[in-house]
Amino acid sequence: MSRLAARLYAECRKASEGPGTAGFYISSTSTRRTVEFYLRQGAVLAPRPDTMLVAMEPDDIHLIHRF
């Protein structure tokens, strides 16, 4: 992935940080390259994917980024 993608991810992370915030949820396209990008940024596979999001996008990979 490009450096632009990493910068955008960092900006999203920064924008979501705040008092009482534990992290953020990612519903990703299932391409290997995209999922590997999120993992390199510090995200992990969601232990309990959001059932509503899974129903809406059953092929997505669900991750979380904890602070």
Contacts in CASP RR format, 6 or more apart in sequence:
PFRMAT RR
TARGET T0000
AUTHOR 0000-0000-0000
METHOD contacts of the structure
MODEL  1
MSRLAARLYAECRKASEGPGTAGFYISSTSTRRTVEFYLRQGAVLAPRPD
TMLVAMEPDDIHLIHRF
1 33 0 8 1.000
1 34 0 8 1.000
1 37 0 8 1.000
5 37 0 8 1.000
6 37 0 8 1.000
6 41 0 8 1.000
9 37 0 8 1.000
9 38 0 8 1.000
9 41 0 8 1.000
10 41 0 8 1.000
12 24 0 8 1.000
13 24 0 8 1.000
13 41 0 8 1.000
13 65 0 8 1.000
16 23 0 8 1.000
16 24 0 8 1.000
17 23 0 8 1.000
17 67 0 8 1.000
21 67 0 8 1.000
22 66 0 8 1.000
22 67 0 8 1.000
23 64 0 8 1.000
23 65 0 8 1.000
23 66 0 8 1.000
23 67 0 8 1.000
24 64 0 8 1.000
24 65 0 8 1.000
25 46 0 8 1.000
25 50 0 8 1.000
25 53 0 8 1.000
25 62 0 8 1.000
25 63 0 8 1.000
25 64 0 8 1.000
26 38 0 8 1.000
26 43 0 8 1.000
26 62 0 8 1.000
26 63 0 8 1.000
26 64 0 8 1.000
26 65 0 8 1.000
27 50 0 8 1.000
27 53 0 8 1.000
27 57 0 8 1.000
27 60 0 8 1.000
27 61 0 8 1.000
27 62 0 8 1.000
28 34 0 8 1.000
28 35 0 8 1.000
28 38 0 8 1.000
28 60 0 8 1.000
28 61 0 8 1.000
28 62 0 8 1.000
28 63 0 8 1.000
29 59 0 8 1.000
29 60 0 8 1.000
29 61 0 8 1.000
30 59 0 8 1.000
30 60 0 8 1.000
30 61 0 8 1.000
35 61 0 8 1.000
35 63 0 8 1.000
38 63 0 8 1.000
38 65 0 8 1.000
39 63 0 8 1.000
41 65 0 8 1.000
42 65 0 8 1.000
43 63 0 8 1.000
43 64 0 8 1.000
43 65 0 8 1.000
44 63 0 8 1.000
44 64 0 8 1.000
44 65 0 8 1.000
44 66 0 8 1.000
45 61 0 8 1.000
45 62 0 8 1.000
45 63 0 8 1.000
46 62 0 8 1.000
46 63 0 8 1.000
46 64 0 8 1.000
49 62 0 8 1.000
50 62 0 8 1.000
53 60 0 8 1.000
53 62 0 8 1.000
54 60 0 8 1.000
54 62 0 8 1.000
END
